Amino acid sequence: MKKLKWTNHSDLAIKKTPSMGRGEYLDWMTFKGGNRIPFTEIFGPLIGLKEEWEEQGATPEELDFSAYRYRIPRITDIDVNTGKLGGSRTVIEETDELIRYRDDLGRIMRMEKGYATIPLPENFPVNSMDDWLKIKPKYEFREERFGADWLSKAKQSRETDAVIRVHIPGGFDEPRQLLGEENLCYACYDQPELIHDMLGTIGNTAAKVLDRVSSEVQVDILSVHEDMAGKSGSLLGPNEINTFIKPYYRRIWDMLQSRGARLFEQDSDGNMNGVIPAFLDAGINCMYPMEPAAGMDIVKVREQYGDRLAFFGGIDKHVLRQTKEKIEAELEYKIPPMTSSRGCMLGLDHRIPNGTPLENYRFYIRKAWEIIEREGKA
């Protein structure tokens, strides 16, 4: 295997210069107004793509993506923790190919170097209520959840016209980290009191933290990470979402929305079509990255849900490995209806896949802006 130069999550970070005001962005994403469409690269390249592009003659500015034109707002994440406290780890094994370590929950985590930047668990710490009660203190409220000078930093960001964002743990994703996907799905039926206690505890903490935050500074966006679906659909259905996740979401969102927050965004890969109505009812009004390969078509979603659901992403990343004609067809299908309806930030539906020719990416950026300009949203 060829030795890679960019192997860590931080190595794949990309440079984008904010060029959109807070009010302009929030108005556009909530269908209230605006004449300029946001356009972005959500995540950047997969491991190995930078090396491919370097061999194809990419400049340093292309490798860090500062060469490309995007339109995004300045977004600031408040320095508070609403999830698990802790983070120490003990390395068990490390080679040139992989690293295995034990995290602070007792899980053995494994990451294949050169292929991934996020480790996956080999085991899970919770099988019963007793297991959860041992870990529960890591999720309870403590003052250390507030970063040093969090408030002054937030106020400074507000002075720069930044969009202020806060995060909560996923109603699916956090229990999944503790039980594993299969056991979590069973537990919704076999141990519902366990899931209720988990999300009740997490919700109590998030509510206390974000009540203080939103009392001191205007919060614009609530964000949650779930990654709860594959190509065949969501791992939880509407009934489970209504029973377990909706009360947790609503507790936090209703408070923040009453204080002026405007977007509740959810990050979930896969086919979420079957559970969009349930999540709309739970308060979500923005989803990403809207993967076409999993059946997410932003044109059809917009036709079905109108201004109830904003999104970003949605442009098929796999098309970039095909012909320029197919790239243009993808952009012509999706950009015009999005520019006319607002409520979207255009971009690829996830990381740029390996095998994407540099020239195709250059063409994609040029052509996207040509269409945006033609539609009068540049």
N, C-alpha and C positions, 0 to 999 in steps of 0.2 A: 504494500500500500504506500502510495506517495505521501511523504511527510507534509503535513499541513502547517501553514503559518498562522491561520486564524482559527483557533480551536475552542475558545471560551465564549460564553454568552455575551460578555462585554466586548469581545472582538468583533461581534456581528452587529453591534450598535451602529446606527447610521446618523448622519448629520442632516438636520432639516432646520431651515430658518423660518421662524414664525412670521407670517405676513398677513394675518387676519385678526381683526379686533375681537375682543370678547363678545360684545353685543352683537356684532355682525354674525359671528359663528353661532351663537345660541339662537338668534332669530332664524337663521337659515335652517338649523337642525330641528327646530320646533315649528317649522312651517309658518312663521310669522312675518317673514320678509327677507330681504337680502337679494343682491344681484350678482354675487360672485360665488361660484361653487367651490367648496373645499376639495382638494385633490391631494392624496398622500400615498406614501408607502407605509403600511401598517407595521410590519415586523422586520423587513430587511431580508438578507439572503440566508439560505441554508448553509451549513458547514460545507466547505469545498467549492462553493460558487466563486468566491473571491479569487481563489487560486486559478480557476478556469478563466475568469475575466482578465486576470493579470497576464496570462499567457496570450490572450487575444488582444492585448495592447491597451488595456484600461489605464487611464491616468489615476494618480493618487486621489484626485477629487471624485472620480467615478467609483473608486473602491470604497470611499467613505460616504458616497452618495451626495456629497455637497454640490456636485456638478449638475444635479438634476433639479428641475423646477417643481416644487410642490406648493400648495397653499394650505397652511394649517394655522390654528391659533396657538398662542403660548398657553400651555397647560401646566399647572402646578399641583402636585399631590401634597396634601397636608401631612406633616411629619407626626402622625399618630398611628398606633397599632390597634386594630380592632379584632385581630385574630390570635393565633397562638403566640405565647411569649416563649423566649428561649431560642436556641439555634446552634448549640454546640454539637460536635460530631467527633467520632473516633474512627480513624481509618483502619480498616481491617485488611485491605489488600489494594495495592496499586501497581499496575504494570503500564507498559506503553499503550496497551489496548483498552484498559478499563480501570475504574476505581470503584471499590466497594467500601462503604462505611456505615457505622451505626449512628443514627441521628438521635435527637433528644427525646423522641417518642419511643425509642427502642427498635425502630424499623431498620432493617438492613437495606441500604440504598445502593443501586448499581447504575453506573453510567458508562456506556461504551464510548470511548474517546474517538474522535474523528467522525462520529455519526450523530451524536446528540449533545446537547448542552444542558438538558434537564434530566436528572436521575429518576429512575423508577424504583418503587419499593419491591422487595422480594417477600416481605411479610408485613403484617399489620398488627397493631397493638391492642385492638378492641374486638372482643367477641361477645362481651356481656356487659351488663350494667356495672358490675364490680370493676371490670377493666377500665371502663369509662371514668368511674369515680376517682381512680388513681391519677388520671390525666387531667381531669376537669379543672383543677386549679390553674393550669396553664392558660385556660380560656376565660378565667374570671377577671373581674375588674381590679386593676391596681393603678396607682398614680404613674408608675413607670411606663405606662402606655403612651404618655405624652412626651414627645421629643423635646430636647433642650431648645428653648426659644421658638417653639412651634408657632406661637401666636405672632410674634414679631416678624418671623419669616413669611407667614401667610399674609400679613398686612403689607409687607414690602412687595410681595407678588401681586397683590391687588392693585398697587400703585403702578405696576407695569402693564396693566390691562390684561392680566392673565385670567384664564378660566380656572376656577378653583374646583378641584376634584377630591373626593374621599372614596375609600374602598371599604367593603365588608367581605368577609369570607363567603364562599359559595354555599348555598343551601344544600346543594348536592355535593360539590367538590370537597368541602371540608369534612363532612362525614365519610366521604369516599377515601380521604387520606387516612382515616382512622380505622375503617372497617374493610376497605377494598370494595370494588364495584359490585361483585356478586353478592357478598355478605350484606352490603347496604340495601340492595334491592330486596333480598329476603327479609331483612330486618324491618322494612316498612310494613310487613305483614306479621312477622313473628315477634318482633320486639318494638312495636310502635312507641312505647314509652321511652325507649332508649333514644330514638331519633328526636322525639319531642324535647327530651331533656338536653340533648346536644344543642339543638337549634334555639331552645329557650335560653340556655346559658350564653351562647354566642350572641344572641339577640340582646340580652340584658347588657352585656359588655359594650356592644356596638352602640346601643341606644345611649348609654351613659357617656361614652366618649364623644359621640357625634352631637349629642345635646349640648355639651360644652363648646364644641367646635363651632356649631352653627349659631350659638348664642353670641359668639364673638366676631365671626367673619361670615360673609355671604358665601355659602356653598352653592356651586352651580351644577355639579354632576355627582351622582352616586354611581359607583362602578362595582360590578361583581363578576367574578370569574367562575365559570361552571364547567365548560368542556364536557358536556353530558350526553353527546349524541355521536353516532356513527352514520354511515351511509343509509342504514335501514331505519334510522329514527332515534328518538330520545330513549335513554335508559330508564327514565321515569315517565309515566303517563300523566294526563291531566288530573286524575284523581289524587295521585301521590303529591303532585305539585300543589293542588288546592289544600290538601290535608297538612302537609309538612312545611312546604317552602313559602306559600303565600302569606301565612301569618307572620313569619319572620321578615320577609321582604316588606310587607305593608307596615309593620311596626316602625321600620327605619324610614322608608320612603315617605309615608304620610307626614311624619315629623319634618323631614327636610323640605318636602314640597310645600308645606304650609309656611315655610320660612324663605321661600323663593327659589329653591332648587328647580331646575328645568329639565334635566335629562337623567334618566335612570338607565344606564347602559349595561348590557350583558354580553360577555365574551363566551361564546360557545361554538366550537367547531361542529361539523356534521349537519344532519338533516333535522332541523327544528320545526319543520312545517306543522307537524301534528300537535305541537304544544304551544305554538304562538298565542292562540286565544287564551290559554291558561296563564301564560306569563303576562300578557296584556292586562288581564284581570288582577294580577299580582303587582302591577305597577310599572313593569318594564315598558319603556317607550323608545328604546334604541337597541339594536342587536348588531353584532359583528362576529366573524368576518364574512358570513354569508357565502359559503363554499358552493360553487356550481357543481363540482364533482360529486357532491353529496345531495344534489337536488334542490339547492337554494337558488332561485332565479329572482333577482331583485326587481325585475320588471313585473313579473307575475305577483310577487309579494306586494308591491306597491298597488297594483290593480285591485288586489283583494282587501288590503287593510288601509289604503289611503294614508291620511295624515295621523293615523293612530300609531304608526311605527316608523321611526327613522332607522337608518343603518349606515354603516360604512364598510368598505371592502366591496365584495360582490363581483369584481372583474376576474375572470378565470385565469389563474396563474399558469395553468398548463398550456393555454393557448400560446404563451410566449415561446414555447419550444416548437411551435408549428410555423406556418408560413406567415409572411407579412399580410397577405390577403385575409387570412383567418383572424389575425390580430385586429385588423381594421374592421372586419365584420363584427367581432365581439364588441368593439368600442362603439360602432354605429348602432348596434342593437340597444346598448345600455345607457350611453351618455345622454342622448337627446331626451328620453322620457324622465331621466333623473334631473336634468337641468330645468325642466319645465315644472316639476312638482316640488322641488326642494326636499329637505329632510334626508339628506344623504351626504356622505363624504366619500367620493369615489377613490378606489384603490384596489390593488390585488387582494385576493381573498385569503392570503396567508403568506408565508415566507416564499421568496422567489426560488423555484426548484432548480436543482443542479441540472445541467444540460441546457439551460437557457442561454442562447448566444447573446453576447454583449450587444451586437448590432441590433438584434431583435428588441432588446430592452430600450436602446436608444430610440428605435422607431416607435415603440409603444409610448414613450413619454412625448415625443414630437406629435404623433398622431392624436393622442388624447387632448393635448392643448389645442391642436388645430380644430378639433370638433367642438371643444368647449368655447373657443373664440368664435367659431361660426354660429354657435347657439346663443351668443351674446352674454355669456356668463364668465368671461375672463376678467 
